[in-house]
Amino acid sequence: MRRIVAITLMAFVLVSCQKNWYVVSDKDAEDKHRAEGIMYSLPRTVLDVDLTLNVYHYTPGPFSQFADSYLNISGVEQKKRSFWEIDAVKIYENSEPDPSASFWLVPNKQVPSVQLTDLGILSGINTFQAIETPNPVERFYPVSKILPNDILFTDLGVKRNKYEVIDTTWRVIERDSVIKRIPVYKSVEREKEWHHKAQDAANFIIKIRKRRFKLEAAIEEQQADGEGVGIMIEKLEALEREYIELFIGKTEVEKRYYHFKVVPESGNSSQIFFLGNLDIETGDFVEDEPQAHSLKLKVETPSQLSSNQPSPEKLTDIGLVSRQSVVANCSLLLNDKIVYEKSTMMPQMGVFRTLSSKVISEDIKILINPKTGSLQMIE
């Protein structure tokens, strides 16, 4: 009788000490684990980098060579050129399953309630939390390309492009045995030379300035009211700018939009990603050139987390694998000069944390942050 009781007690102890579930890494999982278990992943952060450039295209005015002589404006560019500047930088974080952090949760007694995101990232065991579904990312890139055949200067003056001259020819006639030369006058249109056109435009600019000065100084005989004067001055200034561009040239702005996807790796506290070379003039991405600007993204953590636990692949008594995430600093570098910085959570650059299967009971509740893979609650 005592032997039966002892055997029964021993069996009870063995059952009570049996693991409720255990975890096996996907790398070491066997067919049995895949057939009976539930696969889950820990997240990693993916960086989406949006870069916007303002590319300026300068076109010299048709009268640029006369700017100094007619308007006393020196140093005017005579050739077309382009240059650019960074207008905006944005870095977005998205979570996706980390292929190097996928595991199989294998039940022994009963299957626990496991909550996963739509992507298969673990968020809870025997408990549930509201999971925010990310909205689809949309990007619109307006086309502002300047066509090479665009006509930038259409108003070259307020006077006619041609002028009339009297062309005189002589007709020889004989009257009463007397030979006479009779002039014949003919009106002929001729196109103005460029320096004449430039002189007309310069004279018109001077007239605009005189008219504006009279309005500002209130020396007109019939002065308009205050609001009307302001409108007239604005119109004259806009007209003057339009004609000044005939001499100093015009600059058009083109927007350039670029997108990069960067996935930082685990196990390295400082990583640099080469995004490309930007042409020094056009802002296009080009092959390696001496004068091109290099664009890089640097991701680094202030300090490396220490872990006294080996990687999950080397553990045999795992009840759960989570992560302790870290804050990483993301810097966009142009020729190794920082132009943009942002800090964000980077779970894959953190360390694994494990929970022994011996401490897991049937009714234990575990909450995991689906964006970082960090343990939030055990109850």
BAPAMAR-76057 format. One line per 10 residues: their letters; for each residue x, y, z of N, C-alpha, C. Coordinates in steps of 0.2 Angstrom, whole numbers. Example, Ala and Ser with C-alpha at 12.3 -4.5 7.8 and 13.67 -1.06 7.14 Angstrom:
BEGIN
AS	66,-28,39,62,-22,39,66,-16,39 | 64,-11,35,68,-5,36,64,0,39
END
This chain:
BEGIN
MRRIVAITLM	4,-6,0,0,0,0,4,6,0 | 10,6,4,14,12,5,18,13,-2 | 19,7,-5,23,8,-12,18,11,-17 | 12,9,-17,7,12,-22,7,20,-21 | 6,22,-14,6,29,-12,12,33,-15 | 18,30,-14,24,33,-16,24,34,-23 | 22,29,-27,23,29,-34,18,35,-36 | 12,35,-33,7,40,-35,9,47,-34 | 13,48,-28,15,54,-26,21,56,-31 | 25,52,-33,31,53,-37,28,55,-44
AFVLVSCQKN	23,52,-47,20,54,-53,17,61,-53 | 14,62,-47,11,69,-46,16,74,-46 | 22,73,-43,27,78,-43,30,79,-50 | 31,73,-54,34,74,-60,29,78,-65 | 22,77,-65,18,80,-69,18,88,-67 | 18,89,-60,18,96,-58,24,100,-60 | 30,96,-61,36,99,-63,37,100,-70 | 32,97,-74,33,97,-81,32,104,-84 | 36,105,-89,35,112,-92,28,113,-95 | 26,119,-94,19,121,-98,21,122,-105
WYVVSDKDAE	26,125,-107,28,126,-114,36,128,-114 | 39,127,-120,46,129,-120,46,132,-127 | 52,135,-128,53,139,-134,60,136,-138 | 59,135,-144,65,133,-148,66,138,-154 | 72,140,-155,73,145,-161,72,142,-167 | 70,146,-172,68,143,-179,74,139,-182 | 80,142,-181,85,138,-184,86,131,-181 | 85,130,-175,85,123,-172,79,119,-172 | 74,122,-174,67,118,-174,67,112,-178 | 64,107,-175,63,101,-179,56,100,-182
DKHRAEGIMY	54,95,-185,48,94,-188,42,94,-183 | 44,90,-177,39,90,-171,38,97,-169 | 43,101,-168,41,108,-165,37,112,-170 | 38,111,-177,35,115,-182,27,112,-182 | 26,106,-181,20,103,-181,15,105,-175 | 18,105,-169,15,106,-163,15,113,-160 | 20,117,-163,21,124,-160,18,129,-163 | 19,135,-160,16,141,-163,22,146,-165 | 23,148,-171,29,152,-173,27,159,-171 | 32,163,-168,32,170,-167,39,173,-168
SLPRTVLDVD	39,180,-170,45,183,-171,45,189,-166 | 51,192,-165,52,198,-162,53,203,-168 | 52,209,-166,52,215,-171,59,217,-173 | 60,220,-178,66,224,-180,64,231,-183 | 67,236,-182,65,243,-185,69,244,-191 | 64,246,-196,66,247,-203,66,255,-204 | 71,258,-206,71,265,-207,69,267,-214 | 64,271,-215,63,274,-222,65,281,-222 | 69,283,-226,72,290,-227,70,293,-233 | 67,299,-232,64,303,-237,68,309,-238
LTLNVYHYTP	71,311,-244,75,317,-245,73,321,-250 | 72,327,-249,69,332,-254,75,337,-255 | 76,338,-262,81,343,-264,78,349,-268 | 80,355,-267,78,360,-271,84,361,-276 | 83,360,-282,88,361,-288,86,367,-291 | 91,372,-291,90,378,-294,94,379,-301 | 90,380,-306,93,381,-313,93,388,-315 | 99,391,-316,100,398,-318,101,398,-326 | 97,403,-329,97,404,-336,99,412,-337 | 104,413,-340,106,420,-341,101,424,-345
GPFSQFADSY	100,430,-344,95,434,-348,98,436,-355 | 93,437,-360,96,438,-366,100,445,-367 | 99,449,-362,103,455,-362,108,455,-357 | 110,450,-355,115,449,-349,122,453,-351 | 124,453,-357,130,456,-359,130,464,-358 | 124,466,-358,123,474,-358,121,476,-351 | 121,472,-346,119,474,-339,123,479,-336 | 130,479,-338,134,483,-335,134,490,-338 | 134,490,-345,134,496,-349,127,500,-348 | 122,497,-348,115,500,-348,112,501,-341
LNISGVEQKK	114,497,-336,111,497,-330,116,497,-324 | 122,497,-326,127,498,-321,127,492,-316 | 125,486,-318,125,480,-314,131,475,-317 | 136,474,-312,142,471,-314,141,464,-311 | 146,459,-314,146,452,-311,140,448,-313 | 137,449,-319,131,445,-321,134,439,-324 | 131,433,-322,133,427,-325,131,426,-332 | 135,424,-336,134,423,-344,132,416,-346 | 133,411,-342,132,404,-343,127,401,-339 | 123,396,-342,119,392,-338,122,388,-333
RSFWEIDAVK	119,387,-327,122,383,-322,116,381,-317 | 118,375,-313,113,372,-309,117,371,-302 | 113,372,-297,115,371,-290,109,368,-286 | 111,365,-280,105,363,-276,107,363,-269 | 101,362,-265,102,362,-257,97,357,-255 | 98,355,-249,93,350,-246,87,354,-243 | 81,352,-245,75,356,-243,72,353,-236 | 72,346,-236,69,343,-231,71,335,-230 | 72,333,-224,74,326,-223,69,323,-217 | 66,317,-219,62,314,-214,64,307,-213
IYENSEPDPS	64,304,-207,65,297,-206,59,294,-202 | 56,289,-205,51,285,-203,53,279,-200 | 50,276,-195,52,270,-192,46,265,-193 | 47,259,-196,42,254,-196,45,247,-193 | 40,243,-191,42,237,-188,41,231,-192 | 45,227,-193,44,220,-197,47,215,-193 | 45,208,-194,48,203,-191,55,202,-193 | 59,201,-187,66,200,-188,68,192,-190 | 70,191,-196,71,184,-198,76,180,-193 | 81,184,-190,86,181,-185,83,180,-178
ASFWLVPNKQ	77,182,-177,74,182,-171,67,179,-171 | 66,173,-174,60,169,-175,60,163,-171 | 55,161,-167,55,155,-162,48,152,-163 | 49,145,-160,43,141,-160,41,140,-153 | 35,142,-151,32,141,-144,29,134,-144 | 32,129,-141,29,122,-141,26,120,-134 | 19,119,-134,16,117,-128,17,110,-126 | 17,109,-119,18,103,-116,11,100,-113 | 8,104,-109,1,102,-106,-4,105,-110 | -5,111,-111,-10,114,-115,-8,120,-119
VPSVQLTDLG	-11,122,-124,-9,127,-128,-11,134,-125 | -6,138,-124,-8,145,-121,-11,149,-126 | -14,154,-124,-17,159,-128,-12,164,-130 | -10,164,-137,-5,168,-139,-8,174,-144 | -6,180,-143,-8,185,-147,-2,187,-152 | -3,188,-158,2,190,-163,-1,196,-167 | 3,200,-170,1,205,-174,0,202,-181 | -2,206,-186,-4,203,-193,3,201,-196 | 8,203,-194,15,201,-196,18,195,-193 | 15,193,-187,17,187,-184,22,189,-178
ILSGINTFQA	22,195,-176,26,198,-170,22,196,-164 | 26,194,-159,23,192,-152,21,198,-148 | 15,198,-146,12,204,-142,10,202,-135 | 8,195,-134,5,193,-127,4,186,-127 | 4,183,-121,3,177,-119,-2,176,-114 | -8,173,-115,-14,173,-110,-16,180,-108 | -15,185,-112,-18,191,-111,-18,195,-118 | -22,200,-118,-23,203,-125,-22,211,-124 | -20,214,-129,-19,221,-129,-21,224,-136 | -23,230,-136,-25,233,-142,-19,235,-146
IETPNPVERF	-19,232,-152,-13,233,-157,-15,238,-162 | -11,243,-163,-12,248,-168,-10,246,-175 | -15,246,-179,-13,243,-186,-10,249,-190 | -4,248,-192,-1,254,-196,-4,256,-202 | -5,262,-204,-8,264,-210,-3,263,-216 | -6,262,-222,-2,261,-227,2,267,-229 | 8,267,-230,13,273,-232,12,275,-239 | 10,281,-240,9,284,-246,14,290,-247 | 17,290,-253,21,295,-255,19,298,-262 | 19,305,-262,17,308,-269,23,313,-270
YPVSKILPND	26,311,-276,32,315,-279,29,320,-285 | 28,326,-283,26,331,-289,31,331,-294 | 29,332,-300,34,332,-306,35,340,-307 | 41,342,-306,42,349,-307,48,350,-312 | 49,345,-316,55,345,-321,54,351,-326 | 60,355,-326,60,360,-331,62,357,-338 | 57,358,-343,59,356,-349,64,360,-353 | 68,357,-357,74,360,-360,71,365,-365 | 65,364,-368,63,369,-373,58,374,-370 | 58,375,-363,54,380,-360,56,387,-362
ILFTDLGVKR	52,391,-364,54,398,-365,53,402,-359 | 58,404,-356,58,408,-350,57,415,-351 | 59,418,-356,59,425,-357,54,427,-364 | 49,429,-362,44,431,-368,43,438,-369 | 44,442,-364,42,449,-365,49,453,-365 | 51,455,-371,58,458,-371,58,465,-372 | 52,468,-372,52,475,-373,44,478,-374 | 44,484,-373,37,487,-375,37,491,-381 | 42,490,-385,42,493,-392,43,488,-397 | 41,490,-403,41,485,-408,48,482,-410
NKYEVIDTTW	48,476,-412,55,473,-413,58,475,-420 | 54,478,-424,57,481,-430,56,489,-430 | 59,492,-434,59,499,-435,59,501,-443 | 56,506,-445,56,508,-452,61,513,-453 | 64,512,-459,69,517,-462,67,519,-469 | 69,524,-471,67,527,-478,73,525,-482 | 72,520,-487,77,518,-492,76,522,-498 | 82,526,-500,81,530,-506,85,527,-511 | 82,527,-517,85,525,-523,84,530,-528 | 88,530,-533,88,536,-539,86,533,-545
RVIERDSVIK	81,536,-548,79,535,-555,81,540,-560 | 84,537,-565,86,542,-570,81,542,-576 | 80,548,-578,75,549,-583,78,555,-588 | 75,555,-594,77,560,-599,71,564,-601 | 71,570,-600,66,574,-602,68,581,-605 | 66,581,-612,68,587,-616,75,587,-617 | 78,581,-618,85,580,-619,89,581,-613 | 86,582,-608,89,583,-601,89,577,-597 | 95,574,-595,95,568,-590,94,571,-583 | 89,568,-580,88,570,-573,88,564,-568
RIPVYKSVER	90,565,-562,90,559,-557,84,561,-552 | 79,557,-551,74,558,-547,74,553,-541 | 74,556,-535,74,551,-529,68,547,-529 | 68,541,-527,63,536,-525,63,534,-518 | 58,536,-514,58,534,-507,54,528,-506 | 57,523,-502,53,517,-500,54,516,-493 | 49,515,-489,49,513,-482,51,505,-481 | 56,504,-477,58,497,-477,58,495,-469 | 56,490,-467,56,487,-460,63,483,-459 | 66,485,-454,72,482,-452,72,479,-444
EKEWHHKAQD	74,473,-443,74,471,-436,80,474,-432 | 78,476,-426,83,479,-421,88,475,-419 | 94,477,-419,100,474,-416,99,473,-409 | 102,468,-406,102,466,-399,103,472,-394 | 108,476,-396,110,481,-391,104,487,-391 | 101,487,-397,95,492,-397,89,489,-393 | 88,483,-393,83,480,-389,85,481,-382 | 91,479,-380,93,480,-373,92,487,-371 | 94,492,-375,93,499,-373,86,501,-372 | 81,498,-376,74,500,-375,72,497,-369
AANFIIKIRK	74,491,-367,72,488,-361,75,492,-355 | 81,494,-355,84,498,-350,80,504,-349 | 79,508,-354,75,514,-354,68,513,-351 | 65,507,-352,59,506,-349,59,505,-342 | 65,501,-340,66,500,-332,67,507,-329 | 70,512,-332,71,518,-329,64,522,-328 | 60,521,-333,54,524,-333,49,521,-327 | 50,515,-327,46,512,-321,48,514,-314 | 55,515,-314,58,517,-307,55,525,-306 | 55,529,-311,53,536,-310,46,536,-308
RRFKLEAAIE	42,532,-312,35,532,-310,33,530,-303 | 37,524,-301,36,522,-294,39,527,-289 | 44,531,-290,46,536,-286,41,541,-285 | 38,543,-290,33,548,-290,27,546,-286 | 25,540,-286,20,537,-282,22,537,-275 | 28,535,-273,30,534,-266,31,541,-263 | 33,546,-267,35,553,-265,28,557,-265 | 23,554,-268,17,558,-268,17,565,-272 | 21,565,-277,22,571,-281,18,571,-288 | 13,566,-288,9,566,-294,3,571,-293
EQQADGEGVG	1,574,-299,-4,579,-299,-11,576,-296 | -12,570,-299,-18,567,-296,-16,560,-293 | -15,561,-286,-13,555,-282,-19,551,-281 | -18,544,-281,-23,539,-279,-23,539,-272 | -29,535,-269,-29,534,-262,-24,529,-260 | -23,529,-253,-18,525,-250,-18,518,-253 | -23,514,-253,-23,507,-255,-22,506,-262 | -24,511,-266,-23,511,-273,-16,512,-275 | -13,516,-271,-5,518,-272,-1,512,-270 | -3,508,-265,1,502,-263,0,497,-269
IMIEKLEALE	-6,496,-272,-7,491,-277,-3,493,-283 | -3,499,-285,1,502,-291,8,501,-290 | 11,502,-284,18,501,-282,20,494,-283 | 16,489,-280,17,482,-281,17,480,-288 | 13,482,-292,12,480,-299,19,483,-303 | 21,489,-301,27,492,-304,33,488,-302 | 33,486,-296,39,482,-294,39,475,-297 | 34,472,-298,33,466,-302,35,466,-309 | 33,472,-312,35,473,-319,43,475,-320 | 45,478,-315,52,480,-315,57,473,-314
REYIELFIGK	54,469,-309,58,462,-309,58,458,-315 | 52,458,-318,52,455,-325,57,457,-330 | 58,464,-330,62,466,-335,69,466,-333 | 71,467,-326,77,466,-324,80,459,-325 | 76,454,-325,78,447,-327,81,446,-334 | 79,451,-338,81,451,-345,89,452,-345 | 91,455,-340,98,457,-339,102,453,-334 | 99,451,-328,102,447,-323,101,440,-323 | 96,438,-328,94,431,-328,89,429,-324 | 87,422,-325,81,420,-321,83,413,-318
TEVEKRYYHF	81,412,-312,82,405,-308,75,402,-307 | 75,395,-310,69,391,-308,71,386,-303 | 66,384,-299,67,379,-294,64,372,-296 | 67,367,-295,65,360,-297,65,356,-290 | 60,352,-289,60,348,-283,62,341,-285 | 67,338,-281,69,331,-282,67,327,-276 | 64,322,-277,62,317,-271,66,311,-271 | 69,309,-266,72,302,-265,70,298,-259 | 70,292,-260,68,287,-254,73,282,-254 | 75,280,-247,79,275,-246,76,271,-240
KVVPESGNSS	78,264,-241,76,260,-235,82,257,-232 | 83,257,-226,89,255,-222,86,250,-217 | 90,245,-216,88,240,-211,95,239,-207 | 95,242,-201,101,241,-197,102,233,-195 | 108,231,-194,109,224,-192,110,224,-184 | 110,218,-182,111,216,-175,118,215,-174 | 120,216,-167,127,214,-166,132,220,-167 | 130,225,-169,135,231,-171,132,237,-168 | 136,241,-164,133,247,-161,134,253,-165 | 138,252,-170,139,258,-175,139,256,-182
QIFFLGNLDI	135,258,-186,134,256,-193,133,262,-197 | 137,262,-203,136,267,-208,134,264,-215 | 128,267,-218,125,265,-224,127,270,-229 | 130,268,-235,131,272,-240,125,273,-245 | 122,279,-246,116,279,-249,117,281,-257 | 123,285,-258,125,286,-265,129,293,-265 | 130,294,-272,134,301,-273,130,305,-277 | 129,312,-274,125,317,-277,129,321,-282 | 127,322,-288,131,327,-292,131,334,-289 | 137,337,-290,138,343,-286,133,349,-289
ETGDFVEDEP	131,348,-296,127,353,-299,120,351,-300 | 119,345,-303,112,343,-304,108,340,-299 | 111,337,-294,108,334,-288,106,327,-290 | 108,324,-296,107,317,-298,112,313,-294 | 109,306,-293,114,301,-291,118,299,-296 | 125,299,-295,129,297,-300,134,292,-298 | 138,289,-302,144,285,-300,149,289,-296 | 154,286,-294,159,289,-290,163,294,-294 | 162,300,-292,166,306,-295,169,310,-290 | 175,313,-293,179,317,-288,175,323,-285
QAHSLKLKVE	170,326,-288,167,332,-286,160,330,-283 | 158,324,-283,152,322,-280,151,322,-273 | 145,323,-270,144,324,-263,142,317,-261 | 145,314,-256,143,307,-253,137,308,-248 | 132,304,-248,127,304,-244,127,297,-240 | 127,298,-233,127,292,-229,122,292,-223 | 120,287,-221,116,286,-215,120,283,-209 | 121,286,-204,125,283,-198,120,281,-192 | 120,275,-190,116,272,-185,120,270,-179 | 120,273,-173,124,270,-168,120,271,-161
TPSQLSSNQP	122,267,-157,120,267,-150,125,270,-145 | 122,274,-140,127,278,-136,132,273,-132 | 129,267,-130,133,262,-126,130,255,-128 | 135,250,-128,133,244,-130,130,240,-123 | 124,237,-124,121,234,-118,125,227,-117 | 126,226,-110,129,220,-109,124,215,-107 | 125,209,-108,121,203,-107,125,197,-104 | 122,195,-98,126,189,-95,123,182,-98 | 118,183,-103,115,177,-105,118,176,-112 | 119,169,-114,121,168,-121,115,169,-126
SPEKLTDIGL	116,168,-132,111,169,-137,106,163,-136 | 100,164,-138,94,159,-137,96,152,-141 | 100,152,-146,102,146,-149,106,141,-144 | 109,144,-139,113,140,-135,110,138,-128 | 104,140,-127,100,139,-121,95,133,-123 | 94,129,-118,90,123,-119,84,123,-114 | 83,128,-109,78,128,-105,74,135,-105 | 72,136,-111,69,143,-113,61,142,-112 | 58,147,-108,51,147,-108,49,153,-113 | 53,158,-114,51,164,-118,57,168,-120
VSRQSVVANC	58,170,-126,63,175,-128,60,182,-130 | 63,187,-126,61,194,-128,67,198,-129 | 67,204,-130,72,208,-131,73,214,-127 | 78,217,-125,79,223,-122,82,228,-127 | 77,232,-129,79,237,-135,83,242,-132 | 86,246,-137,91,252,-136,88,258,-140 | 91,264,-138,89,270,-142,95,271,-146 | 94,271,-153,99,273,-158,99,280,-160 | 104,283,-162,105,289,-165,106,289,-172 | 101,291,-176,102,291,-184,104,298,-186
SLLLNDKIVY	110,298,-190,112,304,-193,113,304,-200 | 110,308,-204,111,309,-211,118,313,-212 | 122,310,-216,129,314,-217,130,316,-224 | 131,322,-225,133,324,-232,140,326,-232 | 145,322,-235,152,323,-235,154,323,-228 | 151,318,-224,153,317,-217,151,323,-212 | 147,327,-215,144,333,-211,137,331,-209 | 135,332,-203,128,330,-201,123,335,-203 | 118,333,-207,113,338,-209,106,336,-206 | 106,330,-203,99,328,-199,101,323,-194
EKSTMMPQMG	97,324,-189,98,319,-183,91,317,-180 | 91,310,-178,84,308,-175,86,302,-171 | 83,302,-165,84,296,-161,78,291,-161 | 79,285,-161,73,280,-162,75,274,-158 | 70,270,-156,71,263,-153,74,258,-159 | 79,254,-157,82,250,-162,82,243,-158 | 77,239,-158,77,232,-155,83,228,-157 | 84,227,-164,89,222,-166,96,224,-164 | 97,230,-161,104,232,-159,104,231,-151 | 99,229,-148,99,227,-141,101,220,-140
VFRTLSSKVI	99,217,-134,101,210,-132,95,206,-131 | 95,200,-132,90,195,-130,90,194,-122 | 83,193,-120,82,192,-113,78,185,-113 | 79,181,-109,76,174,-109,72,173,-102 | 67,170,-102,63,168,-96,63,160,-96 | 65,157,-90,66,150,-90,59,147,-90 | 58,141,-93,52,138,-93,50,135,-86 | 54,135,-81,53,133,-74,48,138,-70 | 49,144,-72,45,149,-68,38,150,-72 | 37,147,-77,30,148,-81,25,144,-78
SEDIKILINP	19,147,-76,14,143,-74,8,143,-79 | 3,139,-78,-2,138,-83,-6,145,-84 | -7,149,-79,-11,155,-79,-7,161,-79 | 0,160,-81,4,166,-81,2,171,-87 | 2,177,-86,1,182,-91,7,186,-93 | 8,186,-99,15,190,-101,13,195,-107 | 15,201,-106,14,206,-111,20,208,-114 | 20,209,-121,26,211,-125,25,217,-129 | 29,221,-129,29,227,-134,30,225,-141 | 25,225,-145,26,223,-152,30,227,-157
KTGSLQMIE	32,233,-154,37,237,-158,44,236,-156 | 45,234,-150,52,233,-148,54,226,-146 | 49,222,-145,50,215,-142,52,215,-135 | 51,220,-131,53,220,-124,47,218,-120 | 49,215,-114,44,212,-109,41,218,-105 | 35,218,-106,31,224,-102,28,222,-96 | 26,216,-95,22,214,-89,22,206,-89 | 23,204,-82,22,197,-80,18,197,-74 | 12,193,-75,7,193,-70,5,186,-68
END
